[in-house]
Amino acid sequence: MTASTDNSMQLSQAKAGLTYQVCKNVCSEALSQKLTLMGLGMGMMIELIASYKHGAVIRTPFGDIAVGSDLSSSISVLQI
């Protein structure tokens, strides 16, 4: 399943309580691989539990994680 990134938004702009698909990130290759292991890789389905000024709490297939504002502004998602 491929998603068009025309309607994508930064994770920091997403609304809590909704489900999203990760469609893009602007991280280094090493950080991108770490994000994949955490459940934030391309195409992964996530739920934004809470969004804060300094980051977000995300539910992934591997559990809930907190990410800082640097990551939440570098990850693009599509609402599902």
Secondary structure, 3 states (H helix, E strand, C coil): CCCCCCCCEEHHHCCCCCEEEEEEECCCHHHHHHHHHHCCCCCCEEEEEEEECCEEEEEECCEEEEEEHHHHCCEEEEEC
